[in-house]
Amino acid sequence: MEIWVKNLKTGEKWKLDNDKSKMVYKDGNKTMFQLKDISCFRFFPCDPDKADEFRQNRCKEIERNTEGYQFNIFDF
């Protein structure tokens, strides 16, 4: 499975691989990084920019009482 990493502070992104020069890398079956930096990274199953684009398109509000509308607590 392909895994992408995005540094939330710098915006840099890369595929997770064995390159130890990166802040997050694979060592066998382990994902290695400094524990103090855990909140700086987000992991994606695809290119992070494409994931954000997909999420933005998918999360557009659907008009009430139309196909695809999901009721929420405020509808009752």
Contacts in CASP RR format, 6 or more apart in sequence:
PFRMAT RR
TARGET T0000
AUTHOR 0000-0000-0000
METHOD contacts of the structure
MODEL  1
MEIWVKNLKTGEKWKLDNDKSKMVYKDGNKTMFQLKDISCFRFFPCDPDK
ADEFRQNRCKEIERNTEGYQFNIFDF
1 45 0 8 1.000
2 15 0 8 1.000
2 45 0 8 1.000
2 46 0 8 1.000
3 15 0 8 1.000
3 16 0 8 1.000
3 43 0 8 1.000
3 44 0 8 1.000
3 45 0 8 1.000
4 13 0 8 1.000
4 14 0 8 1.000
4 15 0 8 1.000
4 16 0 8 1.000
4 43 0 8 1.000
4 44 0 8 1.000
4 45 0 8 1.000
4 46 0 8 1.000
4 47 0 8 1.000
4 48 0 8 1.000
5 13 0 8 1.000
5 14 0 8 1.000
5 15 0 8 1.000
5 16 0 8 1.000
5 22 0 8 1.000
5 24 0 8 1.000
5 41 0 8 1.000
5 42 0 8 1.000
5 43 0 8 1.000
5 44 0 8 1.000
6 12 0 8 1.000
6 13 0 8 1.000
6 41 0 8 1.000
6 42 0 8 1.000
6 43 0 8 1.000
6 44 0 8 1.000
6 48 0 8 1.000
7 13 0 8 1.000
7 23 0 8 1.000
7 40 0 8 1.000
7 41 0 8 1.000
8 39 0 8 1.000
8 40 0 8 1.000
8 41 0 8 1.000
8 42 0 8 1.000
9 40 0 8 1.000
13 47 0 8 1.000
13 48 0 8 1.000
13 49 0 8 1.000
14 22 0 8 1.000
16 24 0 8 1.000
16 25 0 8 1.000
16 26 0 8 1.000
16 31 0 8 1.000
16 43 0 8 1.000
17 25 0 8 1.000
17 26 0 8 1.000
18 25 0 8 1.000
18 26 0 8 1.000
18 27 0 8 1.000
18 28 0 8 1.000
19 25 0 8 1.000
20 27 0 8 1.000
20 32 0 8 1.000
23 33 0 8 1.000
23 34 0 8 1.000
23 37 0 8 1.000
23 40 0 8 1.000
23 41 0 8 1.000
24 31 0 8 1.000
24 32 0 8 1.000
24 33 0 8 1.000
24 41 0 8 1.000
25 31 0 8 1.000
25 32 0 8 1.000
25 33 0 8 1.000
26 32 0 8 1.000
33 41 0 8 1.000
42 48 0 8 1.000
44 51 0 8 1.000
45 51 0 8 1.000
62 68 0 8 1.000
62 69 0 8 1.000
62 70 0 8 1.000
63 69 0 8 1.000
64 75 0 8 1.000
END
